[in-house]
Amino acid sequence: FNAGRGAVFTSEGRVELDASIMDGASLGAGAVAGVTTVRNPISLARRVMTHSPHVMLIGSGAERFAAEQGLEQVDPSWFFSVRRWRSLETYLRASKLPIPPRPAALDGSDPIEQLVHDEGKKGTVGAVARDVHGNLAAATSTGGITGKRWGRVGDSAIIGAGTYASNAACAVSATGDGEVFIRAAAAREIASLVEHRGMSIQEAADIVIHQRIAALKGEGGVIVVGRDGSGAWSFNSDGMYRARATSEGGVEVALYKDED
Ligand code: ASP
């Protein structure tokens, strides 16, 4: 998937990772953007929430904090995959942008190449959960979008856009066109419709995806869990890899439209 190892490349041939996490009980939140050496960016986002006075850290400062926290760091090439490099070349060629030199680390065997699913430039990973005490949480991790430029940061690193959780409403994690999800404040908007308009999580998710996001010509989807532990998802893309599990043992997995 497009998170951690196997994430997409920037136009300069780098992997820059974004992640965020939110605790619906305390409204505590942590986010990181543009990290290149932290093996599990979502763990760093969590440390930002629990061990720093801040909510969002970027780039080299985020990496320094990761080192101080003793989180595992790897060479940036650890994240690289041949499949994502090919997507970058295709994108840059179509956009008439220069193709950076192919990193030496891409020669040789590529374990990630064996993954046959093709979700194009998408594949952000998100999770939402409710525990036995009724506490909600949401988390999102991504490489962003293929060929991103100039230190671009997407919705996945932004609390209220790609991630939001409040015990008063619901927990939301998004995937899709990050710029549009930021402009729509998508995750918080769903929570607001639930909290202030009394909508069900399904209604709120559908309104934000099929009206707000669609009106801005955006594509993507969300997973949501409600205060009662019920789940919802909504997307306007051809598919969205998704799954849910309940404490009663119910498990559901689906990839494309019309599978619910
Ligand atoms: N939302 C992510 C971003 O814009 C990308 C994705 O979900 O595919 O960074």
py3Dmol code that shows the C-alpha trace and the ligand (Angstrom):
import py3Dmol

protein = """\
ATOM      1  CA  PHE A   1       0.000   0.000   0.000  1.00  0.00           C
ATOM      2  CA  ASN A   2       0.957   3.656  -0.233  1.00  0.00           C
ATOM      3  CA  ALA A   3       2.246   4.037   3.319  1.00  0.00           C
ATOM      4  CA  GLY A   4       5.646   3.310   4.799  1.00  0.00           C
ATOM      5  CA  ARG A   5       7.511   0.806   2.617  1.00  0.00           C
ATOM      6  CA  GLY A   6       6.025   0.876  -0.872  1.00  0.00           C
ATOM      7  CA  ALA A   7       4.891   4.500  -0.662  1.00  0.00           C
ATOM      8  CA  VAL A   8       4.799   6.666  -3.793  1.00  0.00           C
ATOM      9  CA  PHE A   9       7.677   8.874  -4.974  1.00  0.00           C
ATOM     10  CA  THR A  10       7.819  12.658  -5.127  1.00  0.00           C
ATOM     11  CA  SER A  11       8.776  14.333  -8.419  1.00  0.00           C
ATOM     12  CA  GLU A  12      12.345  14.484  -7.106  1.00  0.00           C
ATOM     13  CA  GLY A  13      12.461  10.732  -6.568  1.00  0.00           C
ATOM     14  CA  ARG A  14      12.119  10.839  -2.784  1.00  0.00           C
ATOM     15  CA  VAL A  15       9.652   9.198  -0.432  1.00  0.00           C
ATOM     16  CA  GLU A  16       8.108  11.737   1.972  1.00  0.00           C
ATOM     17  CA  LEU A  17       5.632  10.282   4.418  1.00  0.00           C
ATOM     18  CA  ASP A  18       2.657  11.906   6.189  1.00  0.00           C
ATOM     19  CA  ALA A  19       0.643  10.495   9.095  1.00  0.00           C
ATOM     20  CA  SER A  20      -1.750  11.592  11.818  1.00  0.00           C
ATOM     21  CA  ILE A  21      -3.627  10.130  14.758  1.00  0.00           C
ATOM     22  CA  MET A  22      -6.357  11.381  17.080  1.00  0.00           C
ATOM     23  CA  ASP A  23      -7.782  10.230  20.406  1.00  0.00           C
ATOM     24  CA  GLY A  24     -11.501  10.938  20.598  1.00  0.00           C
ATOM     25  CA  ALA A  25     -11.613  10.834  24.408  1.00  0.00           C
ATOM     26  CA  SER A  26      -9.081  13.607  25.076  1.00  0.00           C
ATOM     27  CA  LEU A  27      -9.104  15.234  21.620  1.00  0.00           C
ATOM     28  CA  GLY A  28      -5.347  14.700  21.756  1.00  0.00           C
ATOM     29  CA  ALA A  29      -3.760  14.576  18.322  1.00  0.00           C
ATOM     30  CA  GLY A  30      -0.396  14.073  16.662  1.00  0.00           C
ATOM     31  CA  ALA A  31       0.762  14.504  13.079  1.00  0.00           C
ATOM     32  CA  VAL A  32       3.953  14.339  11.038  1.00  0.00           C
ATOM     33  CA  ALA A  33       4.658  15.429   7.479  1.00  0.00           C
ATOM     34  CA  GLY A  34       7.494  14.927   5.026  1.00  0.00           C
ATOM     35  CA  VAL A  35       9.407  12.334   7.014  1.00  0.00           C
ATOM     36  CA  THR A  36      11.919  10.234   5.094  1.00  0.00           C
ATOM     37  CA  THR A  37      13.642   7.920   7.589  1.00  0.00           C
ATOM     38  CA  VAL A  38      11.068   6.927  10.216  1.00  0.00           C
ATOM     39  CA  ARG A  39      10.105   3.330   9.638  1.00  0.00           C
ATOM     40  CA  ASN A  40       6.588   3.703  11.061  1.00  0.00           C
ATOM     41  CA  PRO A  41       5.390   7.290  10.640  1.00  0.00           C
ATOM     42  CA  ILE A  42       2.146   6.548  12.466  1.00  0.00           C
ATOM     43  CA  SER A  43       4.132   5.600  15.590  1.00  0.00           C
ATOM     44  CA  LEU A  44       5.889   8.958  15.354  1.00  0.00           C
ATOM     45  CA  ALA A  45       2.537  10.743  15.037  1.00  0.00           C
ATOM     46  CA  ARG A  46       1.432   8.922  18.159  1.00  0.00           C
ATOM     47  CA  ARG A  47       4.578  10.031  20.027  1.00  0.00           C
ATOM     48  CA  VAL A  48       3.919  13.611  18.954  1.00  0.00           C
ATOM     49  CA  MET A  49       0.505  13.258  20.583  1.00  0.00           C
ATOM     50  CA  THR A  50       1.680  11.568  23.768  1.00  0.00           C
ATOM     51  CA  HIS A  51       5.230  12.864  24.301  1.00  0.00           C
ATOM     52  CA  SER A  52       5.409  16.383  22.863  1.00  0.00           C
ATOM     53  CA  PRO A  53       3.672  19.669  23.591  1.00  0.00           C
ATOM     54  CA  HIS A  54       2.874  20.006  19.856  1.00  0.00           C
ATOM     55  CA  VAL A  55       0.404  18.548  17.381  1.00  0.00           C
ATOM     56  CA  MET A  56       2.313  18.624  14.101  1.00  0.00           C
ATOM     57  CA  LEU A  57       6.011  18.187  13.277  1.00  0.00           C
ATOM     58  CA  ILE A  58       7.572  18.291   9.820  1.00  0.00           C
ATOM     59  CA  GLY A  59      10.727  17.208   8.010  1.00  0.00           C
ATOM     60  CA  SER A  60      14.060  17.267   9.796  1.00  0.00           C
ATOM     61  CA  GLY A  61      12.586  18.396  13.130  1.00  0.00           C
ATOM     62  CA  ALA A  62      10.201  15.436  13.087  1.00  0.00           C
ATOM     63  CA  GLU A  63      13.145  13.135  12.347  1.00  0.00           C
ATOM     64  CA  ARG A  64      15.106  14.583  15.274  1.00  0.00           C
ATOM     65  CA  PHE A  65      12.150  14.024  17.581  1.00  0.00           C
ATOM     66  CA  ALA A  66      11.897  10.421  16.300  1.00  0.00           C
ATOM     67  CA  ALA A  67      15.561   9.855  17.168  1.00  0.00           C
ATOM     68  CA  GLU A  68      15.077  11.340  20.643  1.00  0.00           C
ATOM     69  CA  GLN A  69      12.124   9.046  21.162  1.00  0.00           C
ATOM     70  CA  GLY A  70      14.157   6.034  20.088  1.00  0.00           C
ATOM     71  CA  LEU A  71      11.879   5.143  17.183  1.00  0.00           C
ATOM     72  CA  GLU A  72      13.351   2.948  14.467  1.00  0.00           C
ATOM     73  CA  GLN A  73      14.888   4.868  11.601  1.00  0.00           C
ATOM     74  CA  VAL A  74      15.958   3.431   8.267  1.00  0.00           C
ATOM     75  CA  ASP A  75      17.794   4.580   5.175  1.00  0.00           C
ATOM     76  CA  PRO A  76      15.298   6.424   2.921  1.00  0.00           C
ATOM     77  CA  SER A  77      15.852   3.758   0.236  1.00  0.00           C
ATOM     78  CA  TRP A  78      14.201   1.192   2.530  1.00  0.00           C
ATOM     79  CA  PHE A  79      10.832   2.610   1.428  1.00  0.00           C
ATOM     80  CA  PHE A  80      11.568   2.413  -2.312  1.00  0.00           C
ATOM     81  CA  SER A  81       9.835   0.004  -4.675  1.00  0.00           C
ATOM     82  CA  VAL A  82      10.248  -0.571  -8.412  1.00  0.00           C
ATOM     83  CA  ARG A  83       6.502  -0.493  -8.986  1.00  0.00           C
ATOM     84  CA  ARG A  84       6.187   3.020  -7.515  1.00  0.00           C
ATOM     85  CA  TRP A  85       9.231   4.181  -9.482  1.00  0.00           C
ATOM     86  CA  ARG A  86       7.519   3.062 -12.695  1.00  0.00           C
ATOM     87  CA  SER A  87       4.403   5.016 -11.691  1.00  0.00           C
ATOM     88  CA  LEU A  88       6.585   8.078 -11.095  1.00  0.00           C
ATOM     89  CA  GLU A  89       8.212   7.773 -14.533  1.00  0.00           C
ATOM     90  CA  THR A  90       4.819   7.430 -16.196  1.00  0.00           C
ATOM     91  CA  TYR A  91       3.486  10.440 -14.302  1.00  0.00           C
ATOM     92  CA  LEU A  92       6.495  12.668 -14.985  1.00  0.00           C
ATOM     93  CA  ARG A  93       6.558  11.743 -18.661  1.00  0.00           C
ATOM     94  CA  ALA A  94       2.845  12.570 -19.031  1.00  0.00           C
ATOM     95  CA  SER A  95       3.366  15.854 -17.138  1.00  0.00           C
ATOM     96  CA  LYS A  96       6.444  16.704 -19.238  1.00  0.00           C
ATOM     97  CA  LEU A  97       8.577  16.997 -16.117  1.00  0.00           C
ATOM     98  CA  PRO A  98      12.202  15.823 -15.849  1.00  0.00           C
ATOM     99  CA  ILE A  99      12.751  12.283 -14.609  1.00  0.00           C
ATOM    100  CA  PRO A 100      15.345  12.138 -11.796  1.00  0.00           C
ATOM    101  CA  PRO A 101      18.100   9.497 -11.921  1.00  0.00           C
ATOM    102  CA  ARG A 102      16.864   6.072 -10.883  1.00  0.00           C
ATOM    103  CA  PRO A 103      18.117   5.311  -7.346  1.00  0.00           C
ATOM    104  CA  ALA A 104      20.714   2.540  -7.209  1.00  0.00           C
ATOM    105  CA  ALA A 105      18.705   0.955  -4.384  1.00  0.00           C
ATOM    106  CA  LEU A 106      16.057  -0.042  -6.928  1.00  0.00           C
ATOM    107  CA  ASP A 107      18.353  -2.492  -8.677  1.00  0.00           C
ATOM    108  CA  GLY A 108      18.084  -6.050  -7.522  1.00  0.00           C
ATOM    109  CA  SER A 109      15.111  -7.892  -6.110  1.00  0.00           C
ATOM    110  CA  ASP A 110      12.033  -5.995  -5.016  1.00  0.00           C
ATOM    111  CA  PRO A 111       9.814  -7.831  -2.516  1.00  0.00           C
ATOM    112  CA  ILE A 112       7.048  -5.292  -2.956  1.00  0.00           C
ATOM    113  CA  GLU A 113       6.877  -5.964  -6.675  1.00  0.00           C
ATOM    114  CA  GLN A 114       5.223  -9.259  -5.813  1.00  0.00           C
ATOM    115  CA  LEU A 115       2.122  -7.500  -4.528  1.00  0.00           C
ATOM    116  CA  VAL A 116      -0.225  -7.797  -7.451  1.00  0.00           C
ATOM    117  CA  HIS A 117      -2.989  -5.368  -6.520  1.00  0.00           C
ATOM    118  CA  ASP A 118      -2.846  -2.173  -8.510  1.00  0.00           C
ATOM    119  CA  GLU A 119      -4.403   0.773  -6.799  1.00  0.00           C
ATOM    120  CA  GLY A 120      -2.601   3.272  -9.036  1.00  0.00           C
ATOM    121  CA  LYS A 121      -1.429   6.279  -7.125  1.00  0.00           C
ATOM    122  CA  LYS A 122      -3.801   5.586  -4.218  1.00  0.00           C
ATOM    123  CA  GLY A 123      -3.495   3.236  -1.289  1.00  0.00           C
ATOM    124  CA  THR A 124      -3.342   5.386   1.818  1.00  0.00           C
ATOM    125  CA  VAL A 125      -3.871   3.310   4.958  1.00  0.00           C
ATOM    126  CA  GLY A 126      -6.403   4.378   7.583  1.00  0.00           C
ATOM    127  CA  ALA A 127      -7.995   2.895  10.673  1.00  0.00           C
ATOM    128  CA  VAL A 128     -10.844   3.885  12.972  1.00  0.00           C
ATOM    129  CA  ALA A 129     -11.797   2.097  16.172  1.00  0.00           C
ATOM    130  CA  ARG A 130     -14.045   2.150  19.210  1.00  0.00           C
ATOM    131  CA  ASP A 131     -12.957   0.371  22.368  1.00  0.00           C
ATOM    132  CA  VAL A 132     -15.051  -1.360  25.022  1.00  0.00           C
ATOM    133  CA  HIS A 133     -15.308   1.900  26.996  1.00  0.00           C
ATOM    134  CA  GLY A 134     -16.757   3.793  24.047  1.00  0.00           C
ATOM    135  CA  ASN A 135     -13.558   5.670  23.245  1.00  0.00           C
ATOM    136  CA  LEU A 136     -13.012   6.453  19.588  1.00  0.00           C
ATOM    137  CA  ALA A 137      -9.754   6.869  17.679  1.00  0.00           C
ATOM    138  CA  ALA A 138      -8.638   7.459  14.105  1.00  0.00           C
ATOM    139  CA  ALA A 139      -5.294   7.177  12.311  1.00  0.00           C
ATOM    140  CA  THR A 140      -4.081   7.691   8.739  1.00  0.00           C
ATOM    141  CA  SER A 141      -0.705   7.073   7.069  1.00  0.00           C
ATOM    142  CA  THR A 142       0.379   7.764   3.491  1.00  0.00           C
ATOM    143  CA  GLY A 143       3.108   8.524   0.999  1.00  0.00           C
ATOM    144  CA  GLY A 144       0.805  11.154  -0.504  1.00  0.00           C
ATOM    145  CA  ILE A 145       0.455  11.358  -4.267  1.00  0.00           C
ATOM    146  CA  THR A 146       2.853  10.296  -7.027  1.00  0.00           C
ATOM    147  CA  GLY A 147       4.981  13.152  -8.328  1.00  0.00           C
ATOM    148  CA  LYS A 148       4.088  15.586  -5.533  1.00  0.00           C
ATOM    149  CA  ARG A 149       6.255  18.712  -5.541  1.00  0.00           C
ATOM    150  CA  TRP A 150       7.696  21.469  -3.386  1.00  0.00           C
ATOM    151  CA  GLY A 151       7.227  19.775  -0.009  1.00  0.00           C
ATOM    152  CA  ARG A 152       3.552  19.136  -0.642  1.00  0.00           C
ATOM    153  CA  VAL A 153       1.607  17.897   2.393  1.00  0.00           C
ATOM    154  CA  GLY A 154      -1.764  16.184   2.005  1.00  0.00           C
ATOM    155  CA  ASP A 155      -4.857  15.722   4.121  1.00  0.00           C
ATOM    156  CA  SER A 156      -3.502  12.587   5.808  1.00  0.00           C
ATOM    157  CA  ALA A 157      -1.223  14.743   7.976  1.00  0.00           C
ATOM    158  CA  ILE A 158      -3.917  17.263   8.797  1.00  0.00           C
ATOM    159  CA  ILE A 159      -6.217  16.832  11.758  1.00  0.00           C
ATOM    160  CA  GLY A 160      -9.751  17.692  10.653  1.00  0.00           C
ATOM    161  CA  ALA A 161      -9.040  16.954   6.980  1.00  0.00           C
ATOM    162  CA  GLY A 162      -7.840  13.352   6.653  1.00  0.00           C
ATOM    163  CA  THR A 163      -8.190  12.287  10.288  1.00  0.00           C
ATOM    164  CA  TYR A 164     -10.548  13.218  13.110  1.00  0.00           C
ATOM    165  CA  ALA A 165     -11.943  11.579  16.247  1.00  0.00           C
ATOM    166  CA  SER A 166     -14.235  12.846  18.969  1.00  0.00           C
ATOM    167  CA  ASN A 167     -16.158  10.756  21.457  1.00  0.00           C
ATOM    168  CA  ALA A 168     -18.964  13.275  20.991  1.00  0.00           C
ATOM    169  CA  ALA A 169     -19.353  12.346  17.330  1.00  0.00           C
ATOM    170  CA  CYS A 170     -17.358   9.677  15.506  1.00  0.00           C
ATOM    171  CA  ALA A 171     -13.882   8.756  14.231  1.00  0.00           C
ATOM    172  CA  VAL A 172     -12.988   9.320  10.574  1.00  0.00           C
ATOM    173  CA  SER A 173     -10.048   8.440   8.314  1.00  0.00           C
ATOM    174  CA  ALA A 174      -9.960   9.553   4.683  1.00  0.00           C
ATOM    175  CA  THR A 175      -8.246   8.668   1.429  1.00  0.00           C
ATOM    176  CA  GLY A 176      -8.366  10.427  -1.900  1.00  0.00           C
ATOM    177  CA  ASP A 177      -7.502  13.789  -3.425  1.00  0.00           C
ATOM    178  CA  GLY A 178      -5.813  15.374  -0.434  1.00  0.00           C
ATOM    179  CA  GLU A 179      -6.124  18.962  -1.610  1.00  0.00           C
ATOM    180  CA  VAL A 180      -9.897  18.620  -1.843  1.00  0.00           C
ATOM    181  CA  PHE A 181     -10.209  16.860   1.504  1.00  0.00           C
ATOM    182  CA  ILE A 182      -8.271  19.725   3.091  1.00  0.00           C
ATOM    183  CA  ARG A 183     -10.485  22.363   1.464  1.00  0.00           C
ATOM    184  CA  ALA A 184     -13.621  20.538   2.607  1.00  0.00           C
ATOM    185  CA  ALA A 185     -12.232  19.952   6.131  1.00  0.00           C
ATOM    186  CA  ALA A 186     -13.721  16.574   5.348  1.00  0.00           C
ATOM    187  CA  ALA A 187     -13.124  14.520   8.492  1.00  0.00           C
ATOM    188  CA  ARG A 188     -14.229  17.255  10.896  1.00  0.00           C
ATOM    189  CA  GLU A 189     -17.172  18.097   8.640  1.00  0.00           C
ATOM    190  CA  ILE A 190     -18.470  14.541   8.996  1.00  0.00           C
ATOM    191  CA  ALA A 191     -18.044  14.766  12.770  1.00  0.00           C
ATOM    192  CA  SER A 192     -19.844  18.121  12.805  1.00  0.00           C
ATOM    193  CA  LEU A 193     -22.826  16.798  10.863  1.00  0.00           C
ATOM    194  CA  VAL A 194     -23.105  13.941  13.357  1.00  0.00           C
ATOM    195  CA  GLU A 195     -22.542  16.089  16.438  1.00  0.00           C
ATOM    196  CA  HIS A 196     -24.551  19.180  15.570  1.00  0.00           C
ATOM    197  CA  ARG A 197     -27.147  17.927  13.085  1.00  0.00           C
ATOM    198  CA  GLY A 198     -27.749  14.546  14.659  1.00  0.00           C
ATOM    199  CA  MET A 199     -27.092  12.712  11.408  1.00  0.00           C
ATOM    200  CA  SER A 200     -26.151   9.060  11.273  1.00  0.00           C
ATOM    201  CA  ILE A 201     -22.512   8.423  10.407  1.00  0.00           C
ATOM    202  CA  GLN A 202     -23.595   6.971   7.051  1.00  0.00           C
ATOM    203  CA  GLU A 203     -25.641  10.052   6.127  1.00  0.00           C
ATOM    204  CA  ALA A 204     -22.853  12.388   7.183  1.00  0.00           C
ATOM    205  CA  ALA A 205     -20.197  10.440   5.292  1.00  0.00           C
ATOM    206  CA  ASP A 206     -22.353  10.282   2.157  1.00  0.00           C
ATOM    207  CA  ILE A 207     -23.064  14.017   2.217  1.00  0.00           C
ATOM    208  CA  VAL A 208     -19.406  14.916   2.552  1.00  0.00           C
ATOM    209  CA  ILE A 209     -18.202  12.458  -0.104  1.00  0.00           C
ATOM    210  CA  HIS A 210     -21.025  12.646  -2.639  1.00  0.00           C
ATOM    211  CA  GLN A 211     -21.847  16.344  -2.225  1.00  0.00           C
ATOM    212  CA  ARG A 212     -18.981  18.370  -0.714  1.00  0.00           C
ATOM    213  CA  ILE A 213     -16.031  16.422  -2.138  1.00  0.00           C
ATOM    214  CA  ALA A 214     -17.805  15.769  -5.438  1.00  0.00           C
ATOM    215  CA  ALA A 215     -18.700  19.478  -5.793  1.00  0.00           C
ATOM    216  CA  LEU A 216     -14.981  20.287  -5.571  1.00  0.00           C
ATOM    217  CA  LYS A 217     -14.340  17.611  -8.220  1.00  0.00           C
ATOM    218  CA  GLY A 218     -12.533  15.439  -5.716  1.00  0.00           C
ATOM    219  CA  GLU A 219     -12.384  11.679  -5.560  1.00  0.00           C
ATOM    220  CA  GLY A 220     -11.892   9.453  -2.543  1.00  0.00           C
ATOM    221  CA  GLY A 221     -13.566   7.992   0.470  1.00  0.00           C
ATOM    222  CA  VAL A 222     -13.780   7.658   4.217  1.00  0.00           C
ATOM    223  CA  ILE A 223     -14.145   5.009   6.884  1.00  0.00           C
ATOM    224  CA  VAL A 224     -16.102   6.006   9.981  1.00  0.00           C
ATOM    225  CA  VAL A 225     -16.927   4.442  13.331  1.00  0.00           C
ATOM    226  CA  GLY A 226     -19.721   5.814  15.487  1.00  0.00           C
ATOM    227  CA  ARG A 227     -20.249   6.195  19.204  1.00  0.00           C
ATOM    228  CA  ASP A 228     -22.253   2.968  19.282  1.00  0.00           C
ATOM    229  CA  GLY A 229     -19.508   1.050  17.497  1.00  0.00           C
ATOM    230  CA  SER A 230     -21.336   0.904  14.197  1.00  0.00           C
ATOM    231  CA  GLY A 231     -19.240   1.415  11.093  1.00  0.00           C
ATOM    232  CA  ALA A 232     -19.793   3.221   7.813  1.00  0.00           C
ATOM    233  CA  TRP A 233     -17.845   3.886   4.683  1.00  0.00           C
ATOM    234  CA  SER A 234     -18.496   6.040   1.688  1.00  0.00           C
ATOM    235  CA  PHE A 235     -16.475   6.653  -1.490  1.00  0.00           C
ATOM    236  CA  ASN A 236     -16.929   8.042  -4.989  1.00  0.00           C
ATOM    237  CA  SER A 237     -13.933   6.260  -6.515  1.00  0.00           C
ATOM    238  CA  ASP A 238     -14.204   2.950  -8.388  1.00  0.00           C
ATOM    239  CA  GLY A 239     -13.148   1.127  -5.286  1.00  0.00           C
ATOM    240  CA  MET A 240     -11.698   1.480  -1.841  1.00  0.00           C
ATOM    241  CA  TYR A 241      -9.933  -1.403  -0.143  1.00  0.00           C
ATOM    242  CA  ARG A 242     -11.762  -1.707   3.131  1.00  0.00           C
ATOM    243  CA  ALA A 243     -12.556  -4.073   5.968  1.00  0.00           C
ATOM    244  CA  ARG A 244     -14.270  -4.114   9.311  1.00  0.00           C
ATOM    245  CA  ALA A 245     -14.359  -6.383  12.313  1.00  0.00           C
ATOM    246  CA  THR A 246     -16.565  -6.449  15.409  1.00  0.00           C
ATOM    247  CA  SER A 247     -16.130  -7.922  18.874  1.00  0.00           C
ATOM    248  CA  GLU A 248     -18.894 -10.376  17.991  1.00  0.00           C
ATOM    249  CA  GLY A 249     -16.593 -11.859  15.369  1.00  0.00           C
ATOM    250  CA  GLY A 250     -18.114 -10.253  12.294  1.00  0.00           C
ATOM    251  CA  VAL A 251     -15.545  -9.652   9.562  1.00  0.00           C
ATOM    252  CA  GLU A 252     -16.156  -7.986   6.227  1.00  0.00           C
ATOM    253  CA  VAL A 253     -13.675  -7.267   3.449  1.00  0.00           C
ATOM    254  CA  ALA A 254     -14.411  -5.497   0.159  1.00  0.00           C
ATOM    255  CA  LEU A 255     -12.451  -3.850  -2.640  1.00  0.00           C
ATOM    256  CA  TYR A 256     -14.737  -2.406  -5.287  1.00  0.00           C
ATOM    257  CA  LYS A 257     -18.101  -0.664  -5.572  1.00  0.00           C
ATOM    258  CA  ASP A 258     -21.322  -2.642  -5.160  1.00  0.00           C
ATOM    259  CA  GLU A 259     -19.790  -5.095  -2.764  1.00  0.00           C
ATOM    260  CA  ASP A 260     -21.665  -4.030   0.369  1.00  0.00           C
TER     261      ASP A 260
END
"""
ligand_1 = """\
9
LIG
N -5.088 11.508 0.635
C -3.720 11.203 0.312
C -2.985 12.490 0.043
O -3.535 13.343 -0.625
C -3.541 10.315 -0.854
C -4.466 9.138 -0.955
O -5.254 8.886 -0.060
O -4.407 8.441 -1.973
O -1.862 12.644 0.453
"""
view = py3Dmol.view(width=600, height=400)
view.addModel(protein, "pdb")
view.setStyle({"model": 0}, {"cartoon": {"style": "trace"}})
view.addModel(ligand_1, "xyz")
view.setStyle({"model": 1}, {"stick": {}})
view.zoomTo()
view.show()
